[in-house]
Amino acid sequence: ASPRSLPFQPRSSRGSLAQPPTMTKFDYAQIGHRDGKQSGSYSASELRRNMVTFQNTGVHPEVAQRDEDAAAERPDLPEQDADRTHVFMDIAVAGKPLGTLVFEVFNDLAPSASREFINRITGGGAGRAGFVTYERTVINKIVDGVRIEGGGLNGGGGGGAKGVPVEECRRLLHSALGVVSLSSDSSAFTITAGPCHHLDGTQQVVGRVTSGAHFISQLAELEVDGDFTPMDRVVVAA
């Protein structure tokens, strides 16, 4: 959970819940900003009520509303298009087949990075880093509800390869489960297990999972160590 969602109950030196502080002109000006509102657009009672809510819950109503508004303004992923290139990845866990992920590749929106991804996943040729294939590479990090990362450490010629710069289409965001993106500093790929906006602008989105999304949820439930490395060996089988 983010720090904003954690309970926050400041207490006085005697152990009781602290009383709402007296609002100052500074508080009044700092809080009264959302949607172009200047200081003076909120009454003192509204500001005081918001401050009490923040003290009791750790979430300030104005900040929460601002975050909701920002999320609503983020562009969604494009509509699915059968004419786009589709590729697949077979996953095995502890030597046993788990299932197949099918990706729709955004080759019309991020053509250079998408071509790199297609080459790596199909073994279809050399890209900017030479010949790199994801076959037989490991899934080295699984963060439940966040992301799955592989292709960047060992096996299949993936380790140490050059990354893909985020330069083609920044409006493609990590906004849902199943978004696939490429690292900017290695050959690693990421598949999101949920919205993952902290990766926006740092990795180039190249596609999304259109079939096999339930396997992402199964991978996310695997036991991991303190570094989020799965205890069982997870491999891109083909």
C-alpha positions as CSV (number, residue, x, y, z in Angstrom):
1,A,0.0,0.0,0.0
2,S,1.1,3.5,-0.6
3,P,2.0,5.8,2.3
4,R,-1.2,7.8,1.6
5,S,-3.4,4.8,2.3
6,L,-1.9,3.9,5.7
7,P,-3.8,4.9,8.8
8,F,-2.3,8.0,10.3
9,Q,-3.4,9.0,13.8
10,P,-1.1,11.5,15.4
11,R,-1.3,11.5,19.2
12,S,-0.5,14.1,21.8
13,S,2.2,13.6,24.4
14,R,-0.5,12.2,26.7
15,G,-1.5,9.5,24.3
16,S,-4.9,10.8,23.2
17,L,-5.7,11.7,19.6
18,A,-4.4,15.1,18.7
19,Q,-6.9,17.9,18.1
20,P,-7.2,19.5,14.6
21,P,-4.7,22.3,14.4
22,T,-5.7,25.9,13.9
23,M,-5.8,26.7,10.2
24,T,-3.3,29.4,9.1
25,K,-3.1,31.5,6.0
26,F,-0.3,29.3,4.9
27,D,-2.5,26.1,5.1
28,Y,-5.3,28.0,3.5
29,A,-3.2,28.9,0.5
30,Q,-1.4,25.6,0.1
31,I,-4.6,23.4,0.1
32,G,-6.8,25.7,-2.0
33,H,-5.2,24.9,-5.4
34,R,-7.0,22.1,-7.2
35,D,-8.9,22.8,-10.5
36,G,-7.5,26.3,-10.6
37,K,-9.0,27.3,-7.3
38,Q,-7.1,30.1,-5.7
39,S,-6.7,30.7,-1.9
40,G,-10.0,32.0,-0.7
41,S,-12.2,29.6,-2.8
42,Y,-12.6,27.2,0.2
43,S,-14.2,28.1,3.4
44,A,-12.3,27.7,6.6
45,S,-14.8,25.0,7.7
46,E,-14.1,23.0,4.5
47,L,-10.4,23.2,5.0
48,R,-10.7,22.3,8.7
49,R,-13.0,19.3,7.8
50,N,-10.4,18.1,5.2
51,M,-7.7,18.4,7.7
52,V,-9.6,16.3,10.3
53,T,-10.2,13.6,7.6
54,F,-6.5,13.6,6.9
55,Q,-5.6,13.2,10.6
56,N,-8.1,10.3,11.0
57,T,-7.3,8.4,7.8
58,G,-3.9,9.6,6.5
59,V,-5.6,10.6,3.2
60,H,-6.3,14.3,2.4
61,P,-9.6,14.6,0.3
62,E,-8.1,17.2,-2.0
63,V,-5.0,15.1,-2.7
64,A,-7.1,12.0,-3.3
65,Q,-9.3,13.8,-5.7
66,R,-6.3,15.3,-7.6
67,D,-4.9,11.8,-8.0
68,E,-8.3,10.5,-9.3
69,D,-8.5,13.3,-11.8
70,A,-4.9,12.7,-13.0
71,A,-5.7,8.9,-13.5
72,A,-8.8,9.7,-15.4
73,E,-6.8,12.0,-17.8
74,R,-4.3,9.2,-18.6
75,P,-4.9,7.8,-22.1
76,D,-6.0,4.2,-22.2
77,L,-4.4,1.6,-24.4
78,P,-5.5,1.5,-28.0
79,E,-8.4,-0.7,-29.1
80,Q,-7.4,-4.3,-30.0
81,D,-6.6,-4.7,-33.7
82,A,-6.5,-8.2,-35.4
83,D,-4.3,-6.7,-38.1
84,R,-1.4,-6.1,-35.7
85,T,1.3,-8.7,-35.3
86,H,0.6,-11.3,-32.7
87,V,3.4,-13.4,-31.1
88,F,3.4,-16.0,-28.3
89,M,5.6,-17.1,-25.4
90,D,5.4,-20.5,-23.7
91,I,6.1,-20.5,-19.9
92,A,7.3,-23.4,-17.8
93,V,7.6,-23.6,-14.0
94,A,9.9,-26.1,-12.4
95,G,10.3,-27.9,-15.7
96,K,6.5,-28.3,-16.3
97,P,4.5,-26.3,-18.9
98,L,2.3,-23.6,-17.4
99,G,0.7,-22.1,-20.5
100,T,1.1,-19.7,-23.4
101,L,0.9,-15.9,-23.4
102,V,-0.2,-14.4,-26.7
103,F,0.8,-10.8,-27.3
104,E,-0.7,-8.2,-29.6
105,V,2.3,-6.0,-30.7
106,F,1.8,-2.3,-31.2
107,N,4.0,-2.3,-34.4
108,D,1.9,0.6,-35.8
109,L,2.5,2.8,-32.8
110,A,6.1,2.0,-31.7
111,P,7.5,0.3,-34.9
112,S,11.2,0.2,-34.0
113,A,10.8,-1.1,-30.4
114,S,8.1,-3.5,-31.6
115,R,10.3,-5.0,-34.2
116,E,13.0,-5.5,-31.6
117,F,10.5,-7.4,-29.4
118,I,9.2,-9.5,-32.3
119,N,12.8,-10.5,-33.2
120,R,13.6,-11.4,-29.6
121,I,10.5,-13.4,-29.0
122,T,10.6,-15.3,-32.3
123,G,14.3,-15.5,-32.8
124,G,13.6,-13.9,-36.2
125,G,16.8,-11.9,-36.6
126,A,19.3,-9.5,-35.2
127,G,18.2,-6.2,-33.7
128,R,20.1,-3.2,-32.4
129,A,22.0,-5.3,-29.9
130,G,22.7,-8.2,-32.3
131,F,21.0,-11.5,-32.1
132,V,18.9,-11.8,-28.9
133,T,16.3,-14.4,-28.1
134,Y,14.1,-14.8,-25.1
135,E,13.8,-18.6,-25.6
136,R,15.3,-20.4,-22.5
137,T,15.7,-17.2,-20.6
138,V,14.5,-17.0,-17.0
139,I,11.8,-15.0,-15.3
140,N,13.9,-13.5,-12.6
141,K,11.5,-11.2,-10.7
142,I,7.9,-11.6,-9.8
143,V,6.2,-8.8,-7.7
144,D,2.6,-9.9,-7.0
145,G,0.1,-7.4,-8.3
146,V,2.9,-5.3,-9.9
147,R,5.0,-6.9,-12.6
148,I,6.9,-9.9,-13.9
149,E,10.4,-9.4,-15.3
150,G,12.5,-11.7,-17.5
151,G,14.9,-11.9,-20.4
152,G,17.7,-9.9,-19.0
153,L,20.0,-12.1,-17.0
154,N,21.0,-15.4,-18.5
155,G,20.3,-18.0,-21.2
156,G,19.5,-17.5,-24.8
157,G,21.9,-14.6,-25.4
158,G,19.8,-12.1,-23.5
159,G,22.1,-11.1,-20.7
160,G,23.8,-7.7,-21.0
161,A,22.3,-6.7,-24.4
162,K,21.5,-3.2,-25.2
163,G,18.1,-1.8,-24.2
164,V,15.4,0.0,-26.1
165,P,15.2,3.8,-25.6
166,V,11.8,5.3,-24.7
167,E,11.5,7.5,-27.8
168,E,8.7,6.3,-30.0
169,C,5.4,6.5,-28.3
170,R,5.2,7.8,-24.7
171,R,1.4,7.8,-24.6
172,L,1.4,4.0,-24.4
173,L,1.3,3.5,-20.6
174,H,1.5,0.6,-18.1
175,S,-2.2,1.1,-17.3
176,A,-3.5,-2.5,-16.9
177,L,-2.6,-6.1,-16.3
178,G,-0.8,-7.7,-19.3
179,V,1.0,-4.7,-20.7
180,V,4.5,-5.7,-22.0
181,S,7.4,-3.3,-22.2
182,L,11.2,-3.3,-22.9
183,S,13.9,-2.1,-20.6
184,S,15.9,0.9,-21.7
185,D,19.2,-0.4,-20.3
186,S,19.1,-4.2,-20.9
187,S,17.3,-6.8,-22.9
188,A,14.8,-7.4,-20.1
189,F,11.1,-7.3,-20.7
190,T,8.3,-6.6,-18.2
191,I,4.8,-7.9,-18.1
192,T,2.5,-5.9,-15.8
193,A,0.4,-7.8,-13.2
194,G,-1.6,-4.7,-12.6
195,P,-1.4,-0.9,-13.3
196,C,2.3,-0.1,-13.1
197,H,2.6,3.7,-13.8
198,H,6.0,4.1,-12.1
199,L,7.4,2.5,-15.3
200,D,5.8,5.1,-17.6
201,G,8.5,7.0,-19.4
202,T,11.2,4.6,-18.3
203,Q,10.4,1.6,-20.4
204,Q,8.9,1.4,-23.9
205,V,5.5,-0.3,-24.1
206,V,5.4,-2.6,-27.1
207,G,2.2,-4.6,-26.7
208,R,-0.3,-6.4,-24.4
209,V,-1.4,-9.9,-23.6
210,T,-4.6,-10.8,-25.4
211,S,-4.7,-14.5,-24.4
212,G,-3.4,-16.3,-21.4
213,A,-3.8,-13.4,-18.9
214,H,-4.8,-15.9,-16.2
215,F,-1.3,-17.4,-16.4
216,I,0.0,-14.0,-15.3
217,S,-2.1,-14.2,-12.1
218,Q,-0.8,-17.8,-11.5
219,L,2.8,-16.6,-11.9
220,A,2.2,-13.7,-9.5
221,E,1.1,-16.2,-6.8
222,L,4.4,-18.2,-7.0
223,E,6.6,-18.1,-3.8
224,V,9.5,-15.7,-4.1
225,D,12.5,-14.8,-2.0
226,G,13.4,-11.4,-0.5
227,D,14.6,-10.1,-3.9
228,F,11.3,-11.2,-5.5
229,T,13.1,-14.1,-7.3
230,P,10.8,-17.1,-7.7
231,M,11.8,-20.1,-5.7
232,D,10.9,-22.4,-8.6
233,R,12.7,-21.9,-11.9
234,V,10.5,-20.1,-14.3
235,V,11.6,-20.2,-18.0
236,V,10.5,-18.9,-21.3
237,A,10.3,-22.4,-23.0
238,A,9.6,-21.2,-26.5
